[in-house]
Amino acid sequence: MPLFLLSLAANLVAVLRDPSWWVIPALLAGWYGADLASGLVHMYMDYKPTPAGKGLDALYFYAGSRESEHYKALWRERMAKVSPLDRLIYDFKNHHPRPDALGRRDLWRLIGSTVILAALPFSVMLNVLAFTGLVPGWAAAGGVTLIVGGAFAQYFHGSLHRAHNPWIVRAMRRCGLLMTPAAHQLHHDTLQRDFATNCGWSNPLVNRLFLAGRRRGWFDDAGLEPTA
């Protein structure tokens, strides 16, 4: 995390070294891009089937206490059988019947994999491009908002299922830079719309893409829950 923040700070320095009015639309475009990415990833994860024969259905439909030692042992045993991507896909499905669980997770669990696999490499690449002059300051500004929005997408998602949030989250909601829990509830009501979880600006486009894919049979309801 410190390396990621240092890399972001360097990109901000690159922006300040090359000021331009194009920074403002670039910032908004980057934020839109991050929201669009959150919607496309969410849509894919919701409907991508979990691997069969790994017993993830036993976790999903577990009837006892999820705080029990039996459940925790079962979770460790079943998750050891699947890939990190499949664990993430399972988490998206498990989130629907238990949305508040996402809000209880700590910051690093929500963003750690995204930072390591995508946000940090992209930020370091932007460092190189910006300080060698291959990318102008305004483009670096758009890249920064895209990186931040992408890295913290799952944290922003979790904040929609949390009663108490930091002041910055509340302020960004008032400015329309983050969506409200009421707006996100539209997704949970149907699981067929409004997949974006940052600001929701891209949801009209994502909804059209979902409907087009649905007509082609890409998003079958059977993928919403783990099966035996």
C-alpha positions in Angstrom: 0.0 0.0 0.0 2.8 2.6 0.8 4.4 1.9 -2.6 1.0 2.4 -4.3 0.4 5.7 -2.6 3.9 6.9 -3.4 3.4 6.0 -7.1 0.1 7.9 -7.1 1.8 10.9 -5.5 4.5 10.9 -8.2 1.7 10.9 -10.9 0.1 13.9 -9.2 3.5 15.7 -9.4 3.6 14.9 -13.1 0.2 16.5 -13.5 1.3 19.7 -11.6 4.4 20.0 -13.7 2.4 20.2 -16.9 -0.8 22.2 -16.1 -3.6 22.4 -18.6 -7.4 23.1 -18.7 -7.7 19.7 -20.3 -7.1 18.3 -16.8 -10.7 18.9 -15.8 -12.4 16.8 -18.5 -9.7 14.2 -18.2 -10.4 13.8 -14.5 -14.1 13.3 -15.3 -13.4 10.9 -18.1 -11.1 8.9 -15.9 -13.8 8.7 -13.2 -16.3 7.6 -15.7 -13.9 4.9 -17.0 -13.4 3.6 -13.5 -17.2 3.5 -12.9 -17.6 1.6 -16.3 -14.9 -0.9 -15.3 -16.7 -1.5 -11.9 -19.9 -2.2 -13.8 -18.5 -4.5 -16.4 -16.5 -6.5 -13.7 -19.5 -6.7 -11.5 -21.7 -7.9 -14.3 -19.2 -10.6 -15.3 -18.6 -11.8 -11.7 -22.3 -12.0 -10.9 -23.1 -14.3 -13.8 -19.9 -16.2 -14.3 -20.6 -19.8 -12.9 -18.5 -21.0 -10.0 -16.5 -24.2 -10.7 -18.6 -27.3 -10.3 -17.7 -30.1 -8.0 -15.8 -27.9 -5.5 -18.5 -27.8 -2.9 -19.0 -24.0 -3.0 -22.8 -24.6 -2.9 -22.4 -26.0 0.7 -20.9 -22.7 1.7 -23.5 -20.5 -0.1 -26.5 -22.4 1.4 -24.9 -23.1 4.8 -27.8 -23.1 7.3 -25.9 -22.7 10.6 -23.9 -19.8 12.1 -21.2 -18.4 9.8 -19.3 -17.4 12.9 -19.0 -21.1 14.0 -15.7 -23.0 13.8 -17.4 -25.6 11.6 -18.3 -23.0 9.0 -14.8 -21.4 9.1 -13.1 -24.7 8.7 -15.4 -25.6 5.8 -14.7 -22.2 4.2 -11.0 -22.7 4.4 -11.2 -26.2 3.0 -13.4 -25.3 0.1 -11.6 -22.1 -0.8 -8.3 -24.0 -0.9 -9.7 -26.0 -3.9 -10.4 -23.0 -6.1 -8.4 -20.3 -7.8 -8.2 -16.7 -6.4 -10.4 -15.6 -9.3 -13.0 -18.2 -8.4 -12.9 -17.0 -4.8 -13.7 -13.5 -6.0 -16.5 -14.8 -8.2 -18.0 -16.6 -5.2 -17.8 -13.5 -3.1 -19.8 -11.5 -5.6 -22.5 -14.2 -5.5 -22.4 -14.5 -1.8 -22.9 -10.8 -1.5 -26.4 -10.8 -2.9 -28.2 -12.6 -0.1 -25.8 -11.1 2.5 -25.1 -7.6 1.3 -24.1 -6.1 4.7 -21.2 -8.6 5.0 -19.3 -6.6 2.4 -19.6 -3.4 4.5 -17.9 -5.2 7.5 -14.7 -6.1 5.6 -11.6 -4.1 6.2 -10.0 -1.9 3.5 -7.1 -4.1 2.5 -9.4 -7.2 2.0 -11.6 -5.1 -0.2 -8.9 -3.5 -2.4 -5.7 -5.6 -1.8 -6.0 -7.9 -4.8 -7.0 -5.0 -7.1 -4.0 -2.9 -6.0 -1.5 -5.7 -6.4 -2.7 -7.1 -9.7 -3.8 -4.0 -11.5 -3.7 -0.6 -9.9 0.0 -0.6 -8.8 1.4 -1.9 -12.1 -0.7 0.6 -14.0 0.3 3.4 -11.7 4.0 2.6 -12.1 3.6 2.4 -15.9 2.0 5.8 -15.8 5.0 7.1 -13.7 7.3 6.1 -16.5 5.2 7.5 -19.3 4.5 10.8 -17.5 8.1 11.6 -16.4 9.6 10.7 -19.8 7.1 13.1 -21.5 5.3 10.4 -23.5 2.1 11.3 -21.7 1.0 14.9 -21.1 -0.1 16.1 -17.7 -3.8 16.2 -18.5 -3.7 12.5 -19.7 -1.8 11.6 -16.4 -4.7 13.3 -14.5 -7.2 11.1 -16.2 -5.0 8.1 -15.5 -4.9 9.0 -11.8 -8.7 9.1 -11.4 -9.0 5.9 -13.4 -6.5 4.2 -11.1 -8.0 5.5 -7.9 -11.5 4.7 -9.0 -10.6 1.2 -10.1 -8.4 0.5 -7.0 -11.1 1.6 -4.5 -14.1 0.3 -6.5 -14.8 -2.5 -4.0 -14.3 -0.2 -1.1 -16.9 2.2 -2.5 -19.1 -0.8 -3.1 -18.7 -1.8 0.6 -19.5 1.7 1.7 -23.0 1.3 0.1 -23.6 -1.4 2.7 -22.3 0.4 5.7 -24.2 2.7 7.9 -21.2 4.8 9.0 -18.6 6.0 6.5 -15.7 8.5 6.5 -16.5 12.1 5.8 -14.8 11.9 2.4 -17.3 9.3 1.2 -20.3 11.4 2.4 -18.9 14.5 0.7 -18.3 12.6 -2.6 -21.9 11.4 -2.5 -23.2 14.9 -2.0 -21.2 16.0 -5.1 -22.4 13.1 -7.2 -19.0 11.5 -7.4 -20.2 8.4 -5.5 -23.6 6.8 -5.8 -26.1 6.5 -2.9 -27.3 3.3 -1.2 -30.8 3.9 -2.6 -29.4 4.1 -6.2 -27.4 0.8 -5.6 -30.5 -0.9 -4.2 -31.9 -0.9 -7.8 -29.3 -3.5 -8.6 -30.2 -5.7 -5.7 -33.9 -5.5 -6.5 -33.4 -7.3 -9.8 -29.8 -8.3 -10.3 -30.3 -7.3 -13.9 -29.4 -3.6 -14.0 -27.2 -0.9 -12.5 -24.0 -3.0 -12.0 -21.7 0.0 -11.7 -20.9 0.8 -8.0 -18.7 3.9 -8.0 -20.8 6.9 -9.2 -23.3 5.1 -11.5 -22.6 7.4 -14.4 -22.0 4.5 -16.7 -25.1 2.4 -15.7 -27.2 3.5 -18.8 -24.4 2.0 -21.0 -23.8 -1.0 -18.9 -27.6 -1.7 -18.8 -27.7 -1.7 -22.6 -24.7 -4.1 -22.8 -26.3 -6.4 -20.2 -29.6 -6.5 -22.2 -27.7 -7.2 -25.4 -25.8 -10.0 -23.8 -28.9 -11.4 -22.2 -30.6 -11.7 -25.5 -27.6 -13.7 -26.7 -27.8 -16.1 -23.7 -24.6 -14.8 -22.1 -26.1 -14.0 -18.7 -28.1 -17.0 -17.5 -29.7 -16.8 -14.1 -28.2 -20.2 -13.3 -24.9 -18.4 -12.9 -26.1 -16.3 -10.0 -25.7 -19.1 -7.4 -23.1 -21.8 -6.9 -24.3 -25.3 -7.9 -23.3 -28.8 -7.0 
